Amino acid sequence: MPDTPSAPLLLGNQPGSFPHSVLAERHPAILQQVREAFPYEPGQHRALDELLANCTEGEIEPLPADAHDRDHWETWGLGEYTGRSWFDVPWLWSESWFYRRLLQAVGYFGPGPWQGIDPFRPFKLAELDSAETDEELAALDDLAGRPVAEQAQALLHGSLWGNRADLGFRLSAEGARAADAAPGLVADDSDRLWSLLDGADGGTLYLVADNAGRELVPDLLLIAHLLHSGRIGQAVLHVKPYPYYVSDATTADVVDALRRLTGAGGAAAAYGRHLWSALGDGRLTLRAHPFSSAPLPYTEMPGDLREEFAAATLTIVKGDLNYRRLVGDRLWDPTTPFADVATGFPGPVAALRTLKSDVITGLDAPTEAALVAAEDQRWRTSGTHALIQVRDAP
């Protein structure tokens, strides 16, 4: 981003800031939720206690010598940050490190009887099985009779606003209930998104998923519609290689979502069967690249992933974390052009995101002024506003 002025990197060491509240308040709350969700054994309880003390008052410690991903984390900055406070390193890095350490504490990486047990699974399933999900799936029956273009726009917005179902966001005290403020788009490049897909002639859509549950379901519905309508010939869905950020989607979450769809009846079941078939014949492919859980911006993605995204007709990146990785986890002036700070992504890219952190770009000055006048700076993190931003091929 050589032609774009830089902006301060977000750290967690300023009391009262949003990053500080995540490290000091949200992470301890998540540890408590996880502790109560499973009948963990004494060793795991001790490890969770140690992590609580370490992440709030201690310093970053190295991984065990036999950790399967030690080389990855050394490449990702662990050697540089070892011995420093969690609050004094880049916030994106310390957040990711928290989830890596949490999985280690509960025995996810094994060996042992708890190996591979997702500590966030009860929260994901509760949401997936909720009455709200029933209502959303039932609405698909009414949508089926609408014009194709109207269906596409409705499913795009379903995928966009589904991000408000982010479980990690709701585990903090202020996020524990649904927001009352009326949501609104602060930027809308949906026409450009459709024009890229309409000119693709059966091209390939990449979708980098964010959350499981009630967000992943509309992501899958959008993919199913685009495949069925012929707007794309193939879809590639990127998920996390292991549980991450409480609710981020893994392969197991995709399977759970497909079973939820196929078991729902009506139009939802038809969507589910189409997706199940698409996975079986290769029109839909899953990816779980290690970099999907890296604590780094997309500008630092490895060559194989860069080649993959460069070949896509369009890549949709979902959610707040992917947005931070796309534009850089910095306190940009909100009117900084989105295209200027997303130049490091190797192909056409669209961001679908509800706003849950301080990072924002691409607003016009009147929109920013109206948001500040109405909500001061709360609009940045409340989850009641959203955006669709597109940057064409670099």
Summary of the structure (lengths in Angstrom):
residues: 394
radius of gyration: 20.3
end to end distance: 11.6
largest distance: 59.7
contacts: 1301
relative contact order: 0.14
helix: 51%
strand: 12%
